[in-house]
């Protein structure tokens, strides 16, 4: 069996021009010519083309591909060693692609979280706080929950202006809670419970449906997790514990 250049191009998914080029540089010279001088390719030629395309897919330049295949054809390279080499190259390629896929997934996660902002916009909205800093940890801890999925869906639609509004609301709440503590309001008092409820509603509005049970768990985490504790205590020393107690009191009065 032999095949025309058009047939081979169709089999291999390459252009006729590519096959002409391979012939011109001696990389893939067809075994036969028709009486009219047209290229005719044998099964052995197709095998060589398959090898060429394999190495090209791995990024090898044409001159190196030619050297590799010629060594194999002249017996300079052990066929088994050649196969091992191909296996090693494929394994390395798979690992590279895996890393590329992971990088793409990371970028997709960032966008899904609604952080599809330019560096300037990120700084404008979040300042020195990296919004993706704990993204992987959050997914590991809560990725299989309905609340996480709900938050992902909502925040995927948020614009820079939405994030600025969220930040502004949170900052305003923090100032008012700090003032409440300065006035020595107890966490079980009406004023503190009202602001605790506002805190819960902020989560419900922007991220996910935060039940009183979930809110109570969050309050405990604000104290037990040093990162959250540092964040709230930076607003006012002792705010993390005060807020935890206010959240617990507010949950109790709504669920008892």
C-alpha positions as CSV (number, residue, x, y, z in Angstrom):
1,X,0.0,0.0,0.0
2,X,1.1,3.5,-0.7
3,X,-0.7,6.8,-0.2
4,X,-0.8,10.2,-1.8
5,X,0.4,13.3,0.0
6,X,-3.2,14.5,0.4
7,X,-4.2,11.2,2.0
8,X,-1.3,11.3,4.4
9,X,-2.1,14.8,5.4
10,X,-5.6,13.8,6.2
11,X,-4.5,10.7,8.2
12,X,-2.0,12.7,10.3
13,X,-3.8,16.0,10.7
14,X,-1.1,18.0,9.1
15,X,-1.0,20.2,6.0
16,X,0.3,19.1,2.6
17,X,2.7,22.1,2.9
18,X,4.2,20.5,6.1
19,X,4.8,17.2,4.3
20,X,6.4,19.0,1.4
21,X,8.7,20.8,3.9
22,X,9.6,17.5,5.6
23,X,10.6,16.1,2.2
24,X,12.6,19.2,1.3
25,X,14.7,19.0,4.4
26,X,15.1,15.2,4.3
27,X,13.1,14.5,7.4
28,X,10.4,12.5,5.7
29,X,11.3,11.5,2.2
30,X,8.5,9.5,0.6
31,X,9.6,6.0,-0.5
32,X,8.1,6.2,-3.9
33,X,7.1,8.6,-6.7
34,X,4.4,8.1,-9.2
35,X,5.1,8.2,-12.9
36,X,4.0,11.9,-12.8
37,X,6.5,12.6,-10.0
38,X,3.9,12.8,-7.2
39,X,4.9,11.7,-3.7
40,X,3.7,8.3,-2.6
41,X,4.1,7.3,1.1
42,X,4.5,3.7,2.4
43,X,3.4,2.3,5.7
44,X,7.0,2.6,6.9
45,X,6.8,6.3,6.0
46,X,3.7,6.7,8.0
47,X,5.4,5.1,11.0
48,X,8.2,7.6,10.7
49,X,5.8,10.5,10.4
50,X,4.1,9.3,13.6
51,X,7.4,9.4,15.4
52,X,8.1,12.9,14.0
53,X,4.8,14.2,15.2
54,X,5.4,12.6,18.6
55,X,8.7,14.5,19.1
56,X,7.3,17.7,17.6
57,X,4.5,17.5,20.2
58,X,7.1,17.4,22.9
59,X,8.7,20.5,21.5
60,X,11.8,19.0,19.8
61,X,13.2,21.1,16.9
62,X,13.2,19.4,13.5
63,X,17.0,18.8,13.4
64,X,17.0,17.0,16.7
65,X,14.0,14.9,15.6
66,X,15.9,13.9,12.4
67,X,19.0,12.9,14.5
68,X,16.9,10.8,16.9
69,X,15.1,8.9,14.1
70,X,18.2,8.4,12.0
71,X,20.0,6.9,14.9
72,X,17.2,4.5,15.4
73,X,17.0,3.7,11.7
74,X,20.7,2.9,11.4
75,X,20.8,0.8,14.5
76,X,22.8,3.3,16.5
77,X,20.0,3.4,19.1
78,X,18.6,0.4,20.9
79,X,14.8,0.2,20.0
80,X,14.1,-0.6,23.7
81,X,16.2,2.3,24.8
82,X,14.3,4.5,22.3
83,X,10.9,3.4,23.8
84,X,12.2,4.0,27.3
85,X,13.3,7.5,26.2
86,X,9.8,8.1,24.7
87,X,8.2,6.9,27.9
88,X,10.4,9.3,30.0
89,X,9.6,12.2,27.7
90,X,5.9,11.4,27.9
91,X,5.9,11.1,31.6
92,X,7.7,14.5,31.9
93,X,5.2,16.0,29.5
94,X,2.3,14.7,31.5
95,X,3.7,16.2,34.7
96,X,4.2,19.5,32.9
97,X,0.6,19.5,31.7
98,X,-0.6,18.5,35.1
99,X,1.1,21.6,36.6
100,X,-0.3,23.7,33.8
101,X,-3.8,22.4,34.5
102,X,-3.3,23.1,38.2
103,X,-2.3,26.7,37.4
104,X,-5.4,27.1,35.2
105,X,-7.6,25.6,37.9
106,X,-6.1,28.1,40.4
107,X,-6.9,31.0,38.1
108,X,-10.4,29.6,37.6
109,X,-10.9,29.4,41.4
110,X,-9.8,33.0,41.8
111,X,-12.3,34.1,39.2
112,X,-15.0,31.9,40.7
113,X,-14.4,33.6,44.1
114,X,-15.1,36.9,42.4
115,X,-11.5,38.1,42.5
116,X,-11.2,38.7,38.8
117,X,-9.6,42.1,39.3
118,X,-6.5,43.8,38.1
119,X,-3.6,44.2,40.6
120,X,-4.5,47.9,41.0
121,X,-8.2,47.1,41.6
122,X,-7.3,44.4,44.2
123,X,-5.1,46.9,46.1
124,X,-7.8,49.5,45.9
125,X,-10.4,47.2,47.3
126,X,-8.4,44.9,49.7
127,X,-5.3,46.9,50.5
128,X,-2.6,44.6,51.8
129,X,-5.0,41.7,52.5
130,X,-4.6,39.0,49.8
131,X,-8.2,37.8,49.1
132,X,-6.8,34.4,47.8
133,X,-4.5,33.8,50.7
134,X,-6.6,31.2,52.3
135,X,-8.7,30.1,49.3
136,X,-7.2,26.6,49.3
137,X,-7.7,26.1,53.0
138,X,-11.3,27.4,52.7
139,X,-12.1,24.9,50.0
140,X,-10.5,22.0,51.9
141,X,-12.5,22.8,55.0
142,X,-15.9,23.7,53.5
143,X,-15.7,22.9,49.8
144,X,-18.3,20.1,50.1
145,X,-20.9,22.3,51.8
146,X,-23.9,24.0,50.3
147,X,-22.8,27.3,51.9
148,X,-19.5,27.2,50.1
149,X,-21.2,26.5,46.8
150,X,-23.6,29.3,47.4
151,X,-20.8,31.7,48.2
152,X,-19.0,30.7,45.0
153,X,-22.0,31.3,42.9
154,X,-22.7,34.7,44.4
155,X,-19.3,36.2,44.5
156,X,-18.6,35.0,40.9
157,X,-20.9,37.9,39.8
158,X,-19.4,40.6,41.9
159,X,-17.7,43.6,40.4
160,X,-15.1,45.9,41.9
161,X,-17.9,48.2,43.0
162,X,-19.6,45.3,44.8
163,X,-16.4,44.4,46.6
164,X,-15.9,48.0,47.6
165,X,-19.4,48.2,49.0
166,X,-18.8,45.0,51.0
167,X,-15.6,46.3,52.4
168,X,-17.2,49.7,53.3
169,X,-20.1,48.0,55.1
170,X,-17.7,45.8,57.1
171,X,-15.6,48.8,58.0
172,X,-18.6,50.8,59.1
173,X,-19.8,47.9,61.2
174,X,-16.3,47.5,62.8
175,X,-16.3,51.2,63.8
176,X,-19.7,50.9,65.4
177,X,-18.8,47.7,67.2
178,X,-15.6,49.3,68.6
179,X,-17.7,52.3,69.8
180,X,-20.1,49.9,71.5
181,X,-17.2,48.3,73.4
182,X,-15.8,51.8,74.3
183,X,-19.2,52.5,75.9
184,X,-18.8,49.3,78.0
185,X,-21.9,47.7,76.5
186,X,-22.0,44.0,77.5
187,X,-22.0,41.3,74.8
188,X,-25.3,40.0,76.1
189,X,-26.9,43.5,75.9
190,X,-29.4,44.6,73.2
191,X,-26.9,46.8,71.4
192,X,-24.3,44.1,71.0
193,X,-26.8,41.5,70.0
194,X,-28.2,43.9,67.4
195,X,-24.8,44.3,65.8
196,X,-24.1,40.6,66.0
197,X,-27.4,40.1,64.0
198,X,-26.2,42.7,61.5
199,X,-23.0,40.8,61.2
200,X,-25.0,37.6,60.4
201,X,-27.2,39.5,57.9
202,X,-24.1,40.8,56.1
203,X,-23.0,37.3,55.5
204,X,-26.5,36.2,54.4
205,X,-26.7,39.2,52.0
206,X,-23.3,38.8,50.3
207,X,-22.1,35.3,50.7
208,X,-24.4,32.5,51.9
209,X,-27.4,31.8,54.1
210,X,-25.8,31.9,57.5
211,X,-27.9,30.1,60.1
212,X,-27.7,30.9,63.8
213,X,-25.9,27.6,64.3
214,X,-23.3,28.4,61.6
215,X,-23.0,31.9,63.0
216,X,-22.3,30.5,66.5
217,X,-19.6,28.3,65.0
218,X,-18.1,31.3,63.3
219,X,-18.0,33.2,66.5
220,X,-16.0,30.4,68.2
221,X,-13.6,30.3,65.3
222,X,-13.0,34.1,65.6
223,X,-11.5,33.3,69.0
224,X,-9.8,29.9,68.4
225,X,-8.2,30.8,65.1
226,X,-5.4,33.2,65.7
227,X,-5.7,34.8,62.3
228,X,-9.3,35.7,62.8
229,X,-8.7,36.8,66.4
230,X,-5.9,39.1,65.2
231,X,-8.1,40.6,62.6
232,X,-11.0,41.4,65.0
233,X,-8.7,42.4,67.9
234,X,-7.0,44.9,65.5
235,X,-10.3,46.7,65.3
236,X,-10.3,46.9,69.1
237,X,-8.5,44.7,71.7
238,X,-10.9,42.1,73.0
239,X,-13.3,42.4,70.2
240,X,-13.1,38.8,69.1
241,X,-14.2,37.4,72.4
242,X,-16.9,40.1,72.8
243,X,-18.3,39.4,69.4
244,X,-18.3,35.6,70.0
245,X,-20.3,36.1,73.2
246,X,-22.7,38.6,71.4
247,X,-23.2,36.1,68.6
248,X,-24.0,33.3,71.1
249,X,-26.4,35.5,72.9
250,X,-28.1,36.6,69.7
251,X,-28.4,33.0,68.5
252,X,-29.9,31.9,71.8
253,X,-32.6,34.6,71.8
254,X,-33.7,33.6,68.3
255,X,-33.5,29.9,68.6
256,X,-34.7,29.3,72.2
